[in-house]
Amino acid sequence: MKSKDGVLGVMGGTFDPIHFGHLRLAEEARQALGLSRVRVVPAGHPRHRDQPCTSAEDRLAMVQLALGDLPQFELDDSEVRADLPSYTVPTLERLRSELGSQHALVLLLGVDAFLGLPSWYRWRELFELAHIAVATRPGYSLNEQHMGEALRSEFHHRACARPERLAKRPAGMVASFAMTPLAISATSIRAILAQGGSPRFLLPDAVLDYIQQHHLYGN
């Protein structure tokens, strides 16, 4: 399914496994920012964190199950199928090629990821390809004091206090949106499974069923 109209959100990640925290972030971004859809992009071989505990194919299958037939979300399997190192700039370049130079794109990030942008591959080019929307929650606000000089300069130049303005331009602005705090993480889910516990109600039933059927995470 391809988004052709409206503002498209883009959410990447390892999703090892995908859980309700991921889905809630995407849904709250969609509502707060006026996104028509959110494209979910599982990383094939991520370069900014430890390597996933499960294969790219398993993580892709779990995301597909989690999204089900939800019309507001789209699964993008390009990074997994490419079997190459996953970097955000080439992904956004591909989306630009697919959707055109004037389509508004919004990259969805958490605060920690945004603060770490200067360590990303070709990070300044992100602003040429998409807007960036940062999910904030209590204790994790978007504070310039926590930014390095280079990121602070970009943020000061691009900060947007009115999310509805994102639709007016294809890229280049930074906005934030509040996210309901959910104490759910893939790390804690993996730990629960490794100890023989049940993470039910932390992730979709279909994803948990897949984990159990394929004996993932020591289950």
Disulfide bonds with the S-S distance in Angstrom:
none
